[in-house]
Amino acid sequence: MENPSATNPTENIDLNFGHYLEVRNRQFSAHLVSGIPDYAFSLDEKLRQQLTVIGPVRKITQALVSWAIPVFKQLLLMETIAVGPQQYPQIHALGEDCAKQLGIGVPQIFIQNDSNSDAYTFATDDIAPIIVLSSEIVECFTPEELKFVIGHECGHIHNLHGVYNTVIEIMTNQLAKEILQKVPTKGILEPFVQGGLTIFFKRWSRCAEITCDRAGLICCGDIKAAESAFVKLIIGGGERAREINIEAFLEQFRNAQSTPLQMIELFNTHPLIPKRIDALRLFADCDVFHSWRPELRSQESRSKEETDNLCENILRIIPQEY
């Protein structure tokens, strides 16, 4: 009989770290198209390309954001809770899982005291990214819902939304404003994104959110958890959320969509929640999603091109004939 102690348990395991990195990089490069994640919403990428050629927009914003982020991080370290293996280890693990799923570095997550359901990302591209979660989200979201939210924020990092997305957060996010009142960045950026650029920035922001919703779904793998997270972003958590009928909620929105008031969405940085749910349901049946999560593959898959075209119709605010 063979002596168990003489058996090498690692004999059939490849312990070559260089080979591991090569295989892992090959796996993630298969999901890149011209350096862009394959799940990215095509209109997000088109609008971002247009932003890069609008004069010195990127250089100015990157310089300002690069200056603001170290200050912002120091303020977060003084006034919020930094997530890690010793503090909120479950949330830290969710962040690690999302980063591993997408192939990015693990972001630093902070929890900020706030009674609203909110989350945002601060970054200059993928350098030292920061994710901030409100205490309401931490208290009221299930682990899978929270994973969708963290995955969404990791999507901003994965798609290098950093500079432009941070400008939007500085200008519009209430949680960020509370910290940034101590930093004179907001006043510098305000005139920069006024006028015609405001609507353009916000249109891009809405498209970027669709991209990142897809990243959130790739990370959590549960469309129902994503939908319930969306509902909680509107009404908060607890027993109230359990009484929401998603289909009735979507029908309510469709009945109101034909009124002129829909034009106010032009000034929103995020698509309306019902639109995000509809767009994410389309992606859940897309072949690209199934390539990331093959265990969730349905019998029929829609192409990425068809999915993006249908999503563009959902996001459209002004009728195409105009």
Phi and psi in degrees as a GROMACS rama.xvg file:
@    title "Ramachandran Plot"
@    xaxis  label "Phi"
@    yaxis  label "Psi"
@TYPE xy
-70.53  137.048  GLU-2
-74.1818  116.195  ASN-3
-59.213  -31.0408  PRO-4
-68.6642  -19.7793  SER-5
-86.2725  -7.86064  ALA-6
-82.8591  130.406  THR-7
-88.7821  111.3  ASN-8
-66.6311  -17.0469  PRO-9
-100.697  8.96946  THR-10
-58.831  -39.0692  GLU-11
-99.4818  14.3774  ASN-12
-108.921  131.547  ILE-13
-77.4033  110.618  ASP-14
-99.5427  11.5469  LEU-15
-77.3909  109.562  ASN-16
-66.5575  -36.1588  PHE-17
-61.6219  -40.8192  GLY-18
-66.7146  -39.2605  HIS-19
-58.6722  -46.7553  TYR-20
-62.9425  -39.9586  LEU-21
-61.2199  -46.0726  GLU-22
-64.434  -44.1481  VAL-23
-64.737  -43.4335  ARG-24
-63.2015  -37.1482  ASN-25
-65.6622  -38.6044  ARG-26
-62.0298  -44.8962  GLN-27
-77.1839  -31.8162  PHE-28
-66.0658  -24.046  SER-29
-65.8959  -18.9498  ALA-30
-100.706  13.4433  HIS-31
-111.664  138.016  LEU-32
-122.363  109.147  VAL-33
54.6521  38.9192  SER-34
82.4671  2.66133  GLY-35
-111.947  136.049  ILE-36
-53.804  136.848  PRO-37
-66.8602  -18.0012  ASP-38
-86.2504  -7.88482  TYR-39
-58.3329  136.852  ALA-40
-64.9548  125.705  PHE-41
-58.3117  -35.7529  SER-42
-70.7049  -30.2766  LEU-43
-58.0048  -49.9012  ASP-44
-66.6377  -40.8595  GLU-45
-60.787  -44.938  LYS-46
-69.6848  -35.0784  LEU-47
-67.2218  -36.2984  ARG-48
-62.7696  -37.5866  GLN-49
-66.7829  -36.6121  GLN-50
-62.3934  -36.3036  LEU-51
-68.0636  -17.498  THR-52
-105.974  6.66843  VAL-53
-85.6937  85.3324  ILE-54
51.2679  -138.755  GLY-55
-90.946  24.9397  PRO-56
-52.8637  -53.662  VAL-57
-64.7451  -42.7405  ARG-58
-62.952  -42.6238  LYS-59
-66.0873  -48.8506  ILE-60
-65.0624  -39.7946  THR-61
-65.0852  -39.3212  GLN-62
-63.488  -44.8991  ALA-63
-67.7355  -42.6352  LEU-64
-68.2327  -39.6542  VAL-65
-60.173  -35.4417  SER-66
-73.751  -37.3974  TRP-67
-76.1469  -35.0518  ALA-68
-62.4955  -44.8272  ILE-69
-60.3976  -38.7189  PRO-70
-65.1207  -44.015  VAL-71
-60.8383  -41.5195  PHE-72
-65.3386  -40.6541  LYS-73
-62.3984  -40.2774  GLN-74
-64.4638  -40.5834  LEU-75
-63.0273  -40.6465  LEU-76
-63.5732  -29.3439  LEU-77
-86.0434  -27.9356  MET-78
-120.592  -3.78243  GLU-79
-132.542  -177.407  THR-80
-103.15  124.028  ILE-81
-84.8016  122.568  ALA-82
-76.5329  140.559  VAL-83
-167.49  -174.587  GLY-84
-59.1227  -25.7551  PRO-85
-100.38  -12.588  GLN-86
-130.828  121.404  GLN-87
51.2356  56.3224  TYR-88
-60.2822  -31.0283  PRO-89
-66.5592  -40.9717  GLN-90
-67.4159  -38.5771  ILE-91
-59.9578  -41.4944  HIS-92
-64.9623  -37.9192  ALA-93
-62.5126  -41.8125  LEU-94
-63.0607  -40.8052  GLY-95
-63.9497  -42.2625  GLU-96
-62.4954  -44.2081  ASP-97
-64.2163  -43.7818  CYS-98
-62.9822  -41.122  ALA-99
-65.3864  -40.9843  LYS-100
-61.4862  -41.0917  GLN-101
-90.5283  -16.7704  LEU-102
82.4777  37.9601  GLY-103
-120.493  169.538  ILE-104
-69.505  153.578  GLY-105
-71.4771  121.552  VAL-106
-75.9315  157.627  PRO-107
-83.6325  121.825  GLN-108
-103.848  135.341  ILE-109
-121.607  149.879  PHE-110
-113.77  124.036  ILE-111
-112.743  134.625  GLN-112
-66.3037  116.131  ASN-113
-163.454  139.442  ASP-114
-85.1287  -2.30002  SER-115
-96.7883  150.155  ASN-116
-80.7324  107.784  SER-117
-153.263  154.828  ASP-118
-156.807  150.255  ALA-119
-157.119  166.088  TYR-120
-122.154  137.588  THR-121
-119.548  128.094  PHE-122
-166.351  154.876  ALA-123
-106.26  95.9593  THR-124
56.8868  -129.21  ASP-125
-103.949  21.559  ASP-126
-90.4375  120.199  ILE-127
44.6668  57.2669  ALA-128
-69.5375  148.703  PRO-129
-123.077  132.669  ILE-130
-117.319  131.501  ILE-131
-116.373  128.327  VAL-132
-113.205  141.032  LEU-133
-76.0328  153.627  SER-134
-63.3584  -27.8898  SER-135
-63.5278  -43.0141  GLU-136
-63.4753  -44.2421  ILE-137
-62.1641  -38.5329  VAL-138
-77.2794  -35.6567  GLU-139
-106.02  -15.0978  CYS-140
-93.3115  142.049  PHE-141
-71.1707  164.351  THR-142
-55.3941  -40.3952  PRO-143
-69.8179  -37.8754  GLU-144
-64.5445  -41.8097  GLU-145
-64.8896  -36.7282  LEU-146
-65.3754  -36.0375  LYS-147
-63.1552  -44.2931  PHE-148
-64.3293  -46.938  VAL-149
-65.0832  -39.9466  ILE-150
-61.7471  -38.7293  GLY-151
-59.2277  -48.003  HIS-152
-65.7433  -36.9389  GLU-153
-63.1653  -28.0243  CYS-154
-62.197  -36.5701  GLY-155
-61.7481  -39.8889  HIS-156
-68.6632  -46.9477  ILE-157
-61.2112  -35.0181  HIS-158
-94.1656  8.8024  ASN-159
55.8349  39.1804  LEU-160
-75.1903  -9.46412  HIS-161
-35.0479  -62.6073  GLY-162
-63.5831  -53.4363  VAL-163
-68.0806  -39.0056  TYR-164
-64.6192  -37.934  ASN-165
-66.615  -37.3357  THR-166
-58.6694  -45.7882  VAL-167
-60.7216  -44.185  ILE-168
-64.1473  -42.2832  GLU-169
-59.2451  -37.7405  ILE-170
-81.4108  -28.0098  MET-171
-128.272  -22.7974  THR-172
-83.8857  123.312  ASN-173
-63.6323  -40.804  GLN-174
-60.8184  -44.0467  LEU-175
-65.9932  -37.7271  ALA-176
-60.143  -36.9571  LYS-177
-61.2696  -39.3846  GLU-178
-77.2498  -43.2833  ILE-179
-75.9571  -5.95267  LEU-180
-61.6982  -23.5676  GLN-181
-87.0878  -6.34803  LYS-182
-120.213  129.425  VAL-183
-77.8923  28.459  PRO-184
-77.0155  -39.5656  THR-185
-57.2917  -44.1917  LYS-186
-64.3049  -30.363  GLY-187
-71.5649  -40.1751  ILE-188
-80.6391  -24.7032  LEU-189
-54.5033  -54.6747  GLU-190
-64.1811  -23.6347  PRO-191
-68.5191  -33.2354  PHE-192
-109.09  20.6123  VAL-193
-86.3461  172.789  GLN-194
71.1224  -143.006  GLY-195
-62.5519  -31.4521  GLY-196
-66.838  -25.1058  LEU-197
-59.4429  -52.7096  THR-198
-64.8004  -38.0818  ILE-199
-64.0837  -47.5189  PHE-200
-57.4815  -43.0228  PHE-201
-72.3514  -32.871  LYS-202
-64.8178  -45.1843  ARG-203
-60.5254  -42.1039  TRP-204
-59.0745  -41.4171  SER-205
-62.6334  -40.7039  ARG-206
-69.1946  -37.4639  CYS-207
-63.2707  -34.1341  ALA-208
-64.8567  -34.5348  GLU-209
-65.1189  -42.9953  ILE-210
-55.9353  -46.0535  THR-211
-76.1872  -28.0683  CYS-212
-59.924  -38.2194  ASP-213
-64.7915  -40.4646  ARG-214
-62.5094  -40.9767  ALA-215
-60.7031  -40.343  GLY-216
-69.3288  -38.9562  LEU-217
-59.0963  -39.8414  ILE-218
-72.8342  -45.5399  CYS-219
-89.1402  -28.5505  CYS-220
68.7596  16.7745  GLY-221
-136.113  102.559  ASP-222
-63.809  -33.726  ILE-223
-66.0561  -40.9685  LYS-224
-64.0838  -38.4785  ALA-225
-64.2048  -43.8812  ALA-226
-63.815  -42.3888  GLU-227
-68.061  -32.2702  SER-228
-63.6687  -42.5984  ALA-229
-58.0783  -45.0684  PHE-230
-62.3321  -42.1493  VAL-231
-66.8162  -25.6146  LYS-232
-65.0585  -24.0487  LEU-233
-88.0219  -49.5949  ILE-234
-114.79  0.803217  ILE-235
84.5905  -172.566  GLY-236
-102.791  -152.49  GLY-237
78.1959  -160.854  GLY-238
-63.72  -27.794  GLU-239
-57.922  -40.1989  ARG-240
-67.515  -29.2606  ALA-241
-68.6566  -19.9178  ARG-242
-88.304  -3.45394  GLU-243
-80.9469  129.092  ILE-244
-98.9467  111.378  ASN-245
-58.1587  -43.998  ILE-246
-65.8229  -40.0284  GLU-247
-65.8019  -37.0822  ALA-248
-63.4432  -43.3233  PHE-249
-66.2479  -39.1247  LEU-250
-65.3956  -39.0906  GLU-251
-57.2165  -42.8816  GLN-252
-67.149  -43.3836  PHE-253
-63.07  -33.8984  ARG-254
-68.2807  -26.6161  ASN-255
-95.3154  -9.59708  ALA-256
-70.5759  -21.8152  GLN-257
-83.3142  -2.13213  SER-258
-83.4407  157.22  THR-259
-61.2529  -18.9874  PRO-260
-63.9862  -15.1486  LEU-261
-61.8319  -19.6697  GLN-262
-65.9189  -19.6848  MET-263
-64.1299  -18.3159  ILE-264
-66.4278  -19.4546  GLU-265
-56.4071  -26.6941  LEU-266
-102.641  9.2928  PHE-267
-91.2082  145.373  ASN-268
-87.4526  -15.2999  THR-269
-124.052  142.176  HIS-270
-63.1105  155.973  PRO-271
-60.6614  144.697  LEU-272
-54.0807  -44.3294  ILE-273
-59.0769  -35.651  PRO-274
-66.2862  -38.9349  LYS-275
-66.2626  -37.9181  ARG-276
-65.0057  -47.196  ILE-277
-60.1127  -43.6477  ASP-278
-65.5789  -37.9021  ALA-279
-72.1886  -33.6292  LEU-280
-62.4172  -37.4658  ARG-281
-63.014  -43.5715  LEU-282
-67.1089  -30.1096  PHE-283
-63.0627  -19.9288  ALA-284
-107.554  18.6187  ASP-285
-94.4881  144.891  CYS-286
-63.4471  -28.863  ASP-287
-66.8514  -42.5855  VAL-288
-59.9042  -42.9099  PHE-289
-67.6853  -25.0504  HIS-290
-72.1809  -28.7189  SER-291
-80.2255  -39.0004  TRP-292
-125.684  70.6877  ARG-293
-59.5389  -25.1484  PRO-294
-69.7486  -13.5372  GLU-295
-104.932  11.4244  LEU-296
-62.475  131.657  ARG-297
-92.4932  175.043  SER-298
-66.2674  -34.8879  GLN-299
-120.845  135.706  GLU-300
-120.016  142.45  SER-301
-96.329  147.089  ARG-302
-71.2408  159.332  SER-303
-62.2062  -41.9569  LYS-304
-61.7905  -45.5128  GLU-305
-65.4732  -40.7254  GLU-306
-60.1854  -45.9116  THR-307
-65.0328  -39.6293  ASP-308
-62.0996  -42.1496  ASN-309
-66.7192  -37.3269  LEU-310
-67.0696  -37.3595  CYS-311
-60.7569  -39.2531  GLU-312
-64.4517  -37.6804  ASN-313
-66.198  -41.1173  ILE-314
-79.8251  -16.1319  LEU-315
-60.2652  131.374  ARG-316
-100.475  -47.1121  ILE-317
-91.5499  127.053  ILE-318
-52.4394  144.085  PRO-319
-59.0301  -32.7375  GLN-320
-67.1827  -14.0732  GLU-321
